[in-house]
Amino acid sequence: MRSIFRPLAILVFALFLSGCAGVPARSDLPAAPTPHTVYVVQYGWHTALLFDGPSILARSGKLKAGIGEHKYVLVGWGDGEYFVMAHPPLSKAVKALVASDYPALQVGGRDTNPPLGAQAGDVVALAVTERGFRELVDYIDRSIAAAPDGTPINLGKQPDNPDRFYQATGNYSLLNNCNSWVVGALRAAEMPVSGFNLTARAVFEQAQRISQLQQGS
């Protein structure tokens, strides 16, 4: 039992720290034009990114071969076992926090915004510069592990899930989870996300603040 209580205690402490995120200011926003829009989507404890489909597929060297034509593309990151399983047991969630074998990247076409499984209040739009969008797509491409021939390592699909799952780079853990991956993506896009963000709420609230600042600029 001690092996379970220890990561849970760390999680409580991490959640406390994640509430100490800084508040972005208008002066932190990129000064260049922002022709692209990227959406942060919250699914309970998990966050993901929603893109204009043609825009991201035209710029990504690893995604365009595996995704058909869709109005939007959803991208998320998580533990390679827990994330890919349709109905993972609790034991897989605990293992993901303390002994993850490898991470996975979820990529799926969507035809609506909000995407399936989310409500309008679960989605926030962020305006991104051309350079920021290019860096963001590069961040995603770097997050996909490649086979020796350079092709993405496909983890397969769930029977009732049209999304693709690729083996990802990096290491999933309690302190490096799906939400901290989204933070890295937003920072690559030149969004002024600050603080120690491990929870979906912390990430989403900062995205909301940035969106409000952008709309008021």
C-alpha positions as CSV (number, residue, x, y, z in Angstrom):
1,M,0.0,0.0,0.0
2,R,2.9,2.4,0.7
3,S,3.8,2.2,-3.0
4,I,0.4,3.7,-3.8
5,F,0.2,6.3,-1.0
6,R,3.6,7.9,-1.8
7,P,2.7,8.9,-5.4
8,L,-0.7,10.1,-4.2
9,A,1.0,12.3,-1.6
10,I,3.3,13.7,-4.3
11,L,0.2,14.3,-6.5
12,V,-1.5,16.4,-3.8
13,F,1.7,18.4,-3.3
14,A,2.0,18.9,-7.1
15,L,-1.6,20.0,-7.4
16,F,-1.0,22.6,-4.7
17,L,2.0,23.9,-6.6
18,S,0.2,24.0,-9.9
19,G,-2.2,26.5,-8.4
20,C,0.6,28.9,-8.0
21,A,0.9,29.7,-11.7
22,G,1.6,33.3,-12.7
23,V,-0.9,35.5,-14.4
24,P,0.1,36.5,-17.9
25,A,0.0,40.2,-18.8
26,R,-0.8,42.0,-22.0
27,S,2.8,43.0,-22.4
28,D,3.7,39.3,-22.6
29,L,1.7,38.7,-25.8
30,P,3.6,38.3,-29.1
31,A,3.7,41.6,-31.0
32,A,3.6,40.0,-34.4
33,P,0.4,39.4,-36.4
34,T,-1.5,36.3,-35.3
35,P,-3.1,34.6,-38.4
36,H,-3.6,31.2,-36.8
37,T,-6.0,30.0,-34.1
38,V,-5.2,27.0,-31.8
39,Y,-7.8,25.7,-29.3
40,V,-7.1,24.4,-25.8
41,V,-9.7,21.7,-25.0
42,Q,-10.3,20.5,-21.5
43,Y,-11.7,16.9,-20.9
44,G,-11.9,16.7,-17.1
45,W,-8.4,16.1,-15.8
46,H,-6.9,16.0,-19.4
47,T,-6.2,18.8,-21.9
48,A,-5.5,18.6,-25.6
49,L,-5.0,20.9,-28.6
50,L,-7.4,21.4,-31.5
51,F,-6.1,22.7,-34.8
52,D,-7.4,23.8,-38.2
53,G,-6.9,20.5,-40.1
54,P,-5.5,21.8,-43.4
55,S,-3.1,24.2,-41.7
56,I,-1.4,21.6,-39.4
57,L,-1.4,18.8,-42.0
58,A,0.2,21.1,-44.5
59,R,3.1,21.9,-42.1
60,S,3.6,18.6,-40.3
61,G,6.0,16.1,-41.9
62,K,4.7,13.2,-39.6
63,L,1.0,13.7,-39.4
64,K,-0.1,14.3,-43.0
65,A,0.4,10.6,-44.0
66,G,-1.8,9.2,-41.3
67,I,-4.8,11.6,-41.1
68,G,-7.4,12.1,-43.7
69,E,-9.1,15.3,-44.6
70,H,-10.9,16.9,-41.6
71,K,-11.9,20.4,-40.7
72,Y,-10.0,20.0,-37.4
73,V,-7.3,17.8,-35.9
74,L,-7.1,17.0,-32.2
75,V,-3.7,16.2,-30.6
76,G,-3.0,15.0,-27.1
77,W,-0.2,13.3,-25.2
78,G,-0.3,10.7,-22.4
79,D,0.9,7.4,-21.0
80,G,1.4,4.7,-23.7
81,E,-0.7,2.1,-22.0
82,Y,-3.3,4.0,-20.1
83,F,-3.9,6.5,-22.9
84,V,-4.4,3.9,-25.7
85,M,-6.6,1.4,-23.8
86,A,-10.4,1.9,-24.2
87,H,-11.2,1.0,-20.6
88,P,-8.0,1.0,-18.6
89,P,-8.1,-0.3,-15.0
90,L,-7.0,1.9,-12.0
91,S,-3.8,-0.1,-11.8
92,K,-2.8,1.3,-15.1
93,A,-3.4,4.9,-13.9
94,V,-1.1,4.3,-10.9
95,K,1.5,2.6,-13.0
96,A,1.5,5.6,-15.4
97,L,2.2,8.0,-12.6
98,V,5.2,6.1,-11.2
99,A,6.5,3.6,-13.8
100,S,5.4,4.6,-17.3
101,D,7.0,2.5,-20.0
102,Y,6.6,5.1,-22.8
103,P,4.3,8.0,-23.7
104,A,1.8,8.1,-26.6
105,L,0.5,10.9,-28.9
106,Q,-3.2,10.8,-29.8
107,V,-4.1,12.3,-33.2
108,G,-7.6,12.4,-34.5
109,G,-9.7,14.2,-37.1
110,R,-12.6,16.2,-35.9
111,D,-15.4,17.9,-37.9
112,T,-16.9,20.0,-35.2
113,N,-15.7,22.6,-32.7
114,P,-16.3,21.9,-29.8
115,P,-15.0,18.4,-30.7
116,L,-16.9,15.3,-29.7
117,G,-16.9,14.9,-25.9
118,A,-16.5,18.6,-25.1
119,Q,-18.8,21.5,-24.5
120,A,-18.4,25.1,-25.7
121,G,-17.2,26.1,-22.2
122,D,-14.4,23.4,-22.5
123,V,-12.7,25.1,-25.4
124,V,-10.7,28.3,-25.5
125,A,-9.2,29.9,-28.7
126,L,-5.7,31.3,-28.8
127,A,-4.3,33.5,-31.6
128,V,-0.9,32.4,-32.7
129,T,1.8,34.0,-34.9
130,E,3.1,32.4,-38.0
131,R,6.4,31.7,-36.3
132,G,4.7,30.4,-33.2
133,F,2.5,28.1,-35.2
134,R,5.5,26.7,-37.1
135,E,7.3,26.1,-33.8
136,L,4.2,24.5,-32.3
137,V,4.0,22.0,-35.2
138,D,7.7,21.3,-34.9
139,Y,7.1,20.6,-31.2
140,I,4.4,18.0,-32.1
141,D,6.5,16.4,-34.8
142,R,9.4,16.1,-32.3
143,S,6.9,14.4,-29.9
144,I,6.4,11.5,-32.3
145,A,8.9,8.7,-32.0
146,A,10.2,7.5,-35.3
147,A,11.2,4.0,-36.5
148,P,14.7,3.5,-38.0
149,D,13.2,4.3,-41.5
150,G,11.9,7.7,-40.1
151,T,8.2,6.7,-40.1
152,P,6.1,7.3,-37.0
153,I,5.7,4.3,-34.7
154,N,2.0,3.5,-34.9
155,L,0.5,2.0,-31.7
156,G,-2.7,1.0,-33.5
157,K,-6.3,2.1,-32.9
158,Q,-9.0,1.2,-30.4
159,P,-11.9,-0.8,-31.9
160,D,-14.4,2.0,-31.4
161,N,-12.0,4.9,-31.7
162,P,-11.1,6.5,-35.0
163,D,-8.0,8.2,-33.6
164,R,-4.5,7.1,-34.2
165,F,-2.0,6.6,-31.4
166,Y,1.8,7.0,-32.0
167,Q,4.6,6.2,-29.7
168,A,5.9,9.5,-28.4
169,T,9.2,10.9,-27.2
170,G,9.9,12.0,-23.7
171,N,8.9,10.4,-20.4
172,Y,5.4,10.4,-18.9
173,S,5.2,10.7,-15.1
174,L,3.4,12.4,-12.3
175,L,5.4,15.6,-12.9
176,N,5.4,15.4,-16.7
177,N,1.9,14.6,-17.7
178,C,-0.6,15.4,-20.5
179,N,-1.1,19.0,-19.1
180,S,2.6,19.8,-18.8
181,W,3.0,18.6,-22.4
182,V,0.3,21.0,-23.5
183,V,2.1,23.8,-21.6
184,G,5.3,23.0,-23.6
185,A,3.3,23.2,-26.8
186,L,1.8,26.6,-25.9
187,R,5.2,27.9,-24.9
188,A,6.6,26.7,-28.2
189,A,3.7,28.7,-29.8
190,E,5.0,31.8,-27.9
191,M,2.1,31.9,-25.5
192,P,3.0,33.4,-22.1
193,V,2.1,30.4,-20.0
194,S,4.0,30.5,-16.7
195,G,4.2,28.6,-13.4
196,F,4.1,25.0,-12.6
197,N,1.1,23.6,-14.5
198,L,0.2,20.0,-13.9
199,T,-3.6,20.2,-13.8
200,A,-6.1,20.7,-16.6
201,R,-7.7,23.5,-14.6
202,A,-4.4,25.4,-14.2
203,V,-3.6,25.1,-18.0
204,F,-7.1,26.0,-19.1
205,E,-7.4,29.0,-16.8
206,Q,-4.2,30.5,-18.1
207,A,-5.3,29.9,-21.7
208,Q,-8.6,31.7,-20.9
209,R,-6.6,34.7,-19.4
210,I,-4.4,34.9,-22.5
211,S,-7.5,34.7,-24.8
212,Q,-9.2,37.5,-22.9
213,L,-6.0,39.6,-23.2
214,Q,-5.9,38.9,-26.9
215,Q,-9.5,39.9,-27.5
216,G,-8.9,43.1,-25.6
217,S,-5.8,44.1,-27.5
